[in-house]
Every structure is written in structure tokens, then in C-alpha cells.
Amino acid sequence: MARPAHRLTVATLALASSMVVTVAAAPAPAQAGGPNSPATPNPSPPVASPPAVPETEPQHMVGSWSTASNAILTAVGGQTVRMVVRVSIGGPAVRVHLSNAYGRAPVTFENVHLGRHGTGGRIEAGSNRPVTFGGRSSVTVPAGAGVWSDPLDEPVAGGEDVAISVYVPEYVQGVTGHDRAYATTYMSGPGDHAADESADEFTYVSNQWFFVDRLTVQADSDVRSVVALGDSLTDGTGQANDVNRRWTDFLHRRLVDASETLGVLNSGIAGNRVLLPTTGPSGLSRFQRDVLSQPGVRTVIVYEGINDIARGSYTSAKPLINGYKKLIREAHAKKLKVIGATLTPFRGAGSWAREKERLRQQVNHWIRTSGAFDTVVDFDRAVRRPGAPDRLAPAYDSGDHLHLSDAGRRKLAYTIPLREL
């Protein structure tokens, strides 16, 4: 069952009236097809605040969970945020990454804890542990930057839900986060409740993730991860809250069933395009940050481009094909394997047109036959309707003729040959 709608605004407006706002105004909302890139960093964090920890990963830490960040048009301040994420692989130690990539001012986090998620906003008794940054409980992250925590010597298990609680003492407007988490985030009233294991003070909820964008675990030197670059079809549109039924979640479960240890990371943003910034930066411009820089990454799956076709005004497949070629070159320069996924049908959706279908077929033909990708997975063939290849099969259609049902997302995961990962 879906959770209640986001109610953070009420809480933050009440908090704002009793606080001095110390950050710059939020960025203007991104318009369709317009720029949505990080603001110019503010180089002067508050003098009394500890410096941010350098953006480094010295140990063999492998990505176990990830989300693609963007500018969130909301506000957080003087309260604690508790987010629940499901790790893909486990390990004896864990690190948390906080992002202020889209901030216009430094953000201070005074207390961060990580524990095993119980039910609702609760944490399993005795499992909530403080997370430090350079040995300190407080860290200030400059605008446009991110920070890794110290390793927390607390084992986590693959497939486990962990709760990350972050106290944000100052009012922050224009938050770096992920808009469609399809997971319930718990918000406290005023005060630091990061160490609390009960949910008593967490009286508000959101369907977004804030500031936290990566979690890595310590692993053997041969353990690696796979990252999926995509749009809403990867982000998970069509699923209910808190069910973890993105196609990347199904892929993780399949790997577990096959006794394969491989981190599975989701870098999907609903509405995203390969070529132009619309919802978030373009796939091309965020590829380095959201994909190539992931700790331990070995394989990239590119399943993006339907928004370029459906919402764009292209008359040729060449621009999108050139975009794919650039992604492939950048991945190969890092010695990563790149898997290309064909674009799935969308006839019946409001954005469909015969000319756009012609472009989709041209792009898919190139993906299948060019040899540019190291491997191709034919998502199109897997979920299209027999006898009507421009439509989704009814069992795989969420109802809007573009996004996939739970069965459709599961079908994608089972289309990928595990040996290619």
C-alpha cells in the first residue's frame, strides 16, 4: 500500500519561522528541456564548523546501494531525517556518502547514525551506531561537494534494510536528494533524534531521500558492482512504496539465488534523457558522477533514451546514437564493460507517434547490430506484445502503456545473462 503523501513542507515552514535562515535561496525549478546543473559552490563554510572529509575511498569498498541525486524542491532544517535503504551485498564494515552536489551553500550534519531497520520509523534495538567523518560526529559539506564517512565496523547483510538517520541543524532550502524514492522517509519535529531507536519523534513522512546517495561495504578484492543508468523505467515508476521492485531489485534477488556476489546500483532518474537536461542533468553529463565513479564498478547497463525520443523533436536517430557512442567511450576508458539495453515499446502512451516509433526502431536496430556495446540485452523483445511490437504485452504494462508492471520489471531482470555481468 502506498504511504501518505509528502508532508515535510508543513514541518519546515513551522521550523523556519523560529530560525535564522543561513543559506542561500533555493534554485529556481528546472523547466522541461532547461538546464538543471549544480550551482556555483560557496567556497566559505562557517569558520566554526569542521572541514569536510576529502572525497576518497582508500579501502576496497564496493557499492552496495546508490541513488542518483538531483535538486529537490523542498526544505529541511532543525530536524532529523531517517531514510531506509536496502543494501545489495553485505560486508563487515560500511561507509555512507553524503551529497551537497546541488546546494548553493555549505550544509552541516551534526549527527549521523546507521542501524538495522525495524518497522515504520523504528530501528532494531541495540543496532543504531554513530557514523563519524574524520573521527568527528559533525561535518560540513561545501556546495557542489560530497563526503564519505569513516568506515563503520558494523556488519551488514546482503538484502538487509538499513536506516540512516541524519540531523540537519540549520535550515536548508533546495536540498540535494532523490525525488522518487518509492520508500518512506521519516522526519522528526525539531531536534536531534538520530540516536533514537524509537519512532516517537518521527511524526512526518516523505517519499524522497535527502543527502544520502551511496553506501559501500568492505569486500574481498574480487567483488565488484554493476550500475544501471536510466530513467523512470529504471527508477521504478509503477511500483508501490517500500516494496523494492525496481528491475535492479529483481536482478539482485536473482544474483542471490544464483549465489553470485555482485553489488547492484540504481542510477535512474524519472524523466531523464541521455542528451538534454530535463529532470536532472543529462545522462551524458552525469555519467561520470553517477556511474563511472561508483566504488568497485565493473559493468554498466545503459537503458535510457525513450524520453529523448518521446519528448524530443529529433527527426533522426543519429544524435542519440552518437550519445551512446560517447557513453561507451567513457566507460571503456575506465576499462568497464558496457551493456546496451534496447528501448521498450510505448504505443498507447500520450507521447507516442508514428515518427517517434520509427526512431525507436532505428535506435534498437543500431543497438542490436552495431557491435558498439560489449553485450546487448533485448528488453524490447522481452516485454513487447506478440503480433504488435510497438506495444507492451498486457501482463507487463503498468497501465499507462509506457511504464512496466512488477511482472514487467521482473522480466527485464531475468532477460540479462548473469555471465555477462
NORGI-V648494 format. One record per run of one state. SS is the DSSP state (H for helix, E for strand, - for the rest). FROM is the first residue (numbers start at 1). TO is the last residue. Records with the same first field share a line. If there is no record, write none. Layout:
SS: FROM-TO + FROM-TO
This chain:
-: 1-7 + 17-60 + 67-69 + 77-78 + 87-90 + 92-93 + 100-106 + 110-110 + 118-122 + 124-128 + 132-132 + 134-135 + 137-138 + 142-145 + 149-151 + 153-155 + 157-160 + 169-171 + 179-184 + 191-203 + 207-208 + 211-211 + 219-224 + 231-231 + 236-246 + 258-262 + 269-282 + 293-296 + 304-305 + 311-317 + 334-336 + 342-353 + 370-374 + 378-378 + 386-387 + 393-393 + 398-403 + 405-405 + 416-417 + 421-421
H: 8-16 + 232-235 + 247-257 + 283-292 + 306-310 + 318-333 + 354-369 + 379-383 + 394-396 + 406-415 + 418-420
E: 61-66 + 70-76 + 79-86 + 91-91 + 94-99 + 107-109 + 111-117 + 123-123 + 129-131 + 133-133 + 136-136 + 139-141 + 146-148 + 152-152 + 156-156 + 161-168 + 172-178 + 185-190 + 204-206 + 209-210 + 212-218 + 225-230 + 263-268 + 297-303 + 337-341 + 375-377 + 384-385 + 388-392 + 397-397 + 404-404
